[in-house]
Amino acid sequence: MNPKFKNLKRIEFSVTYSCPGRCIHCSEAGKGSEEHISGEAGARAVKRLAEIYDIKSLMCFGGEPLLYPDDAFKIFSAGRDSHIPKIQIITNGCFSRSDQIIEKTAHGLLESGCNNVLISADAFHQENLPLETVMKFGILISSLLPGSVNVSPAWIKGPDGDNPYDKKTAEIIKKFNDIGIPSGKGNIIFPAGNAIKYLGEYFDPEKTYINPYEEDPRDIKTVSINPDGSLFGGNIYQDDAAEILENYRE
Ligand code: SF4
């Protein structure tokens, strides 16, 4: 086994960079396109990696992953069949205007084995995405997966931050709490993408910010597969995911 991956525990899929949101803090800004991962290729990669590594969690995110629900469901089903214990999605909850599609998608999450739903909601997301739609999805999915749905907000400083964004986010979180959806700790915004452009005044120019998503290249615990199938210089459309990791040397 390639020693860089001896502690590999998590597989992530960026299903697509496409998204109906226009969040000013988005680190994926400018990457938007309709390209999305193939569910079949993603499922194959999950099965291969889970055969070799002790994978504990699988996540789909984006962009907005539920713009391509069937592909996410194929990836989740492969995770469930491979006995990966934690199967997660992070969604902004605004993937369709149709109640019928929202309902079908929520049931699809349950049936494909997703067991943890994180809903991105905060002052930034709700500048463009209607809170009412997000809450409607939240109520539905938490009725199907009770105790396994959380709001996952982005903060500038945190819940007690003395700035207009954090104050507004705290109000939004309370609305979810009031309908029985608790808040996870979320994340503190990292200066990248749109965040540098629009929120620069909130970052300290003297401070070195450490990207919380950066991995130690000698001990990689999470692998991330992109919408075009790329993974560590290889591509899961053409190559076996396990061989890509085995042959990775950089
Ligand atoms: S919902 Fe997520 S991916 Fe979409 S613009 Fe907002 S932060 Fe970016």
Residues whose N, C-alpha, C, O or C-beta is under 5 A from the ligand:
A	BS01	SF4	C19 G21 R22 C23 C26 G62 G63 E64 N92
